[in-house]
Amino acid sequence: MGIVMFVDETTSGSRSEGRPLEVAEERLGARELIRRRVFEEVAEYNARTPAVFQGLVQPQDAERVLDGYALRTPRRIDPEQQTALALEAFTRNGFLLLVGDRQVTELDEEIELGSGTEVTFLKLVPLVGG
């Protein structure tokens, strides 16, 4: 059993402090790793229901704000629905998944997780320009 650190980064250079997650397995598929991260952040949000959801992907009926996503109508977030949105975002290259210095490109790819492994979710920020 070990602690994996989930870190969010953007292509504009911002980086989160990191969120620890305890993982019993030494290997997990990328799909399961994303699912666990999403379930953890949704459970945390649903327990406190703050004004802003700070998660991997934008929930339906929410708008992007400076530090996350504001739900138009306060409600509990469905972890299964949020996982489906995250997996879809991964397949559309909405974010890259990096384990250590290696990019994971397939949802079914097995990832070796030692204690202290850093898993980076690199959110791709659309370029603005003319």
HELIX and SHEET records of a PDB file:
HELIX    1   1 ALA A   30  ARG A   48  1                                  19    
HELIX    2   2 PRO A   79  THR A   91  1                                  13    
SHEET    1   A 5 ARG A  19  VAL A  23  0                                        
SHEET    2   A 5 GLY A   2  THR A  10 -1                                        
SHEET    3   A 5 GLU A 118  LYS A 123  1                                        
SHEET    4   A 5 PHE A  95  VAL A  99 -1                                        
SHEET    5   A 5 ARG A 102  VAL A 104 -1                                        
SHEET    1   B 2 ARG A  27  GLY A  29  0                                        
SHEET    2   B 2 GLU A 110  GLU A 112 -1                                        
SHEET    1   C 3 VAL A  52  PHE A  53  0                                        
SHEET    2   C 3 GLY A  68  LEU A  71 -1                                        
SHEET    3   C 3 ALA A  62  VAL A  65 -1                                        
END                                                                             
